[in-house]
Amino acid sequence: MSTTAKMAKYKKQLAALDAHKAEMKKPADQRDASKLLEPREIIRIRHRCQLTGRSRAVYRKFGVCRIIFRDMASSGLIPGVRKASW
């Protein structure tokens, strides 16, 4: 499976997760069962880097993988983050 196909699958899963969260905010008697996800479907969503599509070592707070995070931090593109030295 190509990276483009994996990203498309990830975006579809995120859309379903957003719909699930919106339904869970409603009262129990007004929820649409077709928009709710089962717990196993929520667990299977794998976070991906927004720039490269890499699936491992993705920081949720920034949405990028560790490699891109390091490049961006070294370039000064992430406010409040700087390289540590001691």
Buried (B, 14 or more C-beta within 10 A) or exposed (E): EEEEEBBEBBEEBEEBBEBBEEBEEEEEEEBEEEBEBEEEEEEEBEBBBBBBBBBEEBEEEBBBBBBBBEEBBEEEEBEEBEEEEE
